[in-house]
Amino acid sequence: MEETSSVTKYTWEDMPKEQLSDQLSRRLITGNDMMLAHVYLKKAASCPYTTTSTSR
């Protein structure tokens, strides 16, 4: 039995930019097995350090 799959083409400019704070925003593309992110930091922005099991 053949498995069929489909492909969707995205461009970062077409994805909405999510404003997380005054100095931090991101764009996400999510799929069944994967998530891609563009993260935007303004100059002198700081991010908290995380030690969760999913951090790599």
Buried (B, 14 or more C-beta within 10 A) or exposed (E): EEEEEEEEEEEEEEBEEEEEEEBBBBBEBEEEEEEEEEEBEEEEEEEEEEEEEEEE
